[in-house]
C-alpha cells in the first residue's frame, strides 16, 4: 500500500474549504494543482467517515435547518475556543521555559 504524499490535515482542510465555503472541487483542484478526481475521492471519503450524506457535489441546497445549523456552529465555536485557550496556555508555558 502506497503512503500518500499529502497529510491527513492537508486533506481535511482542503475538504473543509470545499464543504464550508461552497467552493467548486474543480476550482480548488486547479488552485492547489491537484487532480479533481483525487479531490472528489477525498470529499467522498470524508463525508463517509463523518456520516455526512453523500450527494451531488454541485448541490448547494442544504437540508439542515437554520436552527440546527446555529446549534452545530455554536457547539463547534465552543470547541474551537477551548482549543485556542489550551494553545495559548501551552504557548505561555513553553515560552516561560525558554527564557
Secondary structure, DSSP 8 states (H G I E B T S, - for coil): ----SS-HHHHHHHHHHHHHHT--HHHHHHHHT--HHHHHHHHHHHHHHTT-----TT-----S-HHHHHHHHHHHHHHHHHHHHHHHHHHHHHHHHH-
